[in-house]
Structure formats: C-alpha cells, structure tokens
C-alpha cells in the first residue's frame, strides 16, 4: 500500500511540474493574433519590438504571423524578466485596401 501512495504522489508531482512548464512556454505570443496586442504584450514584458512586414494600415488591423527573439524560458535561468535591451521581432500581415 505504501508503494501505491508513493507512486500516486510522484505522478501528481510530475504532472504539476509539466503543466507549470507548459504555462511558461505558452506565455510568449507566437502568432495568429492581433499584431497590436502582441506588441503591447511584449513591450509590457520589457522587450523592444521591431515590426517585420509592410504596415500601411493601423497595426490593430494586422495579424501576427510569427515572433522571433524571445528567449526560451527554460534556457534563460531563474531571472525574473528579459535581459536588458532584448529585441524581439514580430512578423505581421496587413490587409491591402485599394
């Protein structure tokens, strides 16, 4: 009976750890959303943001197609935020009106 209790506790601990890491990895925007929201989120996290793409309309009308340069949280260590002067690049796709 003690082995069963230990096994359940171990599985619970590993599951909680995996879910915690998955939440951290999902924190960075990856694409598909509103470009203005993506930029605001990244700037709020302390990053300098560069837009890649032709923006001829308000950024709120564009969609994010990719985000590059955000450090992997698993590789970045136990610090609380991005490194100083960290640049990220947001690829956008904007509608073209005649």
C-alpha atoms as one frame of an Amber mdcrd trajectory, in Angstrom:
protein
   0.000   0.000   0.000   2.903   2.374   0.697   4.216   1.877  -2.863   0.859
   2.838  -4.342   0.731   6.031  -2.269   4.286   6.947  -3.293   3.508   6.272
  -6.966   0.396   8.459  -6.883   2.325  11.270  -5.171   5.157  11.046  -7.720
   2.792  11.070 -10.703   0.924  14.054  -9.260   4.158  15.961  -8.720   5.455
  15.285 -12.229   2.120  16.232 -13.793   2.026  19.524 -11.883   5.607  20.292
 -12.923   4.846  19.557 -16.578   1.767  21.777 -16.552   3.726  24.573 -14.896
   6.399  24.443 -17.596   3.800  24.334 -20.341   2.249  27.526 -18.977   5.613
  29.270 -19.019   6.349  28.260 -22.578   2.942  29.482 -23.731   3.447  32.913
 -22.199   5.183  34.313 -25.267   2.871  35.169 -28.186   3.635  33.027 -31.212
   1.365  34.278 -33.961  -2.136  34.380 -35.333  -3.422  37.118 -33.056  -3.877
  40.833 -33.358  -0.485  42.428 -34.047  -1.149  45.457 -31.819  -1.983  43.183
 -28.865   1.152  41.111 -29.468   3.333  44.232 -29.498   1.702  45.585 -26.313
   2.206  42.278 -24.508   5.869  42.037 -25.491   6.557  45.665 -24.592   4.792
  45.120 -21.275   7.217  42.260 -20.625  10.112  44.685 -21.187  11.138  43.815
 -24.739  11.970  46.238 -27.537   9.802  45.260 -30.518  10.657  45.553 -34.200
   7.903  45.027 -36.780   8.718  42.938 -39.864   6.317  43.469 -42.734   4.640
  46.223 -44.678   2.330  48.159 -42.377   0.112  50.524 -44.372  -2.889  50.361
 -42.038  -3.212  50.653 -38.244  -1.372  47.806 -36.520  -4.653  46.733 -34.899
  -5.857  45.653 -38.364  -2.813  43.415 -38.888  -2.292  39.872 -37.676   0.839
  38.372 -36.173   2.402  35.648 -38.313   5.457  34.990 -36.147   7.536  36.152
 -33.181  11.305  35.745 -33.062  13.947  36.509 -30.452  12.012  35.755 -27.279
  14.354  33.713 -25.101  13.178  30.222 -24.205  12.169  30.445 -20.554  13.704
  27.027 -19.844  17.085  28.245 -21.159  17.030  31.694 -19.594  17.516  30.659
 -15.978  15.807  31.840 -12.837  15.777  35.586 -13.513  12.506  37.476 -13.320
  12.386  39.146 -16.726  14.053  39.647 -20.089  17.660  40.719 -20.365  18.335
  44.429 -20.743  17.965  45.648 -24.335  16.397  42.420 -25.578  14.936  42.905
 -29.044  12.152  40.745 -30.411  10.836  40.698 -33.936   7.151  40.454 -34.803
   6.221  39.353 -38.317   2.924  40.860 -39.413   0.490  40.513 -42.275  -1.686
  43.522 -43.007  -4.648  43.873 -45.347  -4.179  45.907 -48.509  -7.019  48.219
 -49.438  -7.493  49.696 -52.929
